């Protein structure tokens, strides 16, 4: 029996994150998960080849989630069959000095995919409605007119950012960028286990940062703001999907499956040969000997 239902993950109406599971159990062993993911990887790779030839669309995949939620490994596993020239990954960290001399969306515009290619945002423009709300003092680094101290950041400031980001996505979608956004929903207990693993296993210790523990203390605030983002910025132009992420292998399958289902909605096809080329095929073969 088919267990996958797109509507179980796609945000189409107001939701409460607490109503969502952080793990699903389909009784699939690891081999089954890998087998099903491999099928989707190959289909997505073939679709990307056709999209490249069609040259009308690019695809933006946005990944958001708490530290250790599995974004990096998902990128490695889901896109491994793609033509390397067909997918570009951007990891958005704290803005550097050059980026801070521009508006907060500038660096995201620069990283948008070319037609025929995928771009993956590992952390996205939504950091500007997430981390900056948990730590509003970060806004002061942007040197914005009229904002000299945290108290100057009004509720209307955040309303404006919601509107700006929604308009950003609407603009790029109308100009040929397919936007799909994924929130990796992990339990706090699972994060504890993964952070502990980083400390205990030598090969993973380089990944650990004391800052992860500081952000973990703000877990409830992050969940509150994630929920608001999902409810206010998911639409048909740029939908959000909640991915249960306590099981990394299952999360990878779900993201790949959702990508496949959503991309089928777009009229991507290989360009047809001209009648002149078709008529001259035999001549071309003779010229090639």
Secondary structure, DSSP 8 states (H G I E B T S, - for coil): -----GGGTB--S---GGGS-S-------HHHHHHHHHHHHHHHHHHHHHHHHH-S-EEEEEEEESTTSSHHHHHHHHSTTS-GGGEEEEE--S--TTGGGS-TTHHHHHT---TT-EEEEES-GGGGGTHHHHTGGGGGGG--TT-SSGGG--HHHHHHHHHHHHHHHHHHHHTTEEEEEEEEE--HHHHHHHHHHHHHSGGGGGG--HHHHHHHTTHHHHHHHHHHHHHHH--SSEEEEEEE-SSHHHHHHHHHHHHHHHHTTS--------HHHHHTHHHHHHHT-
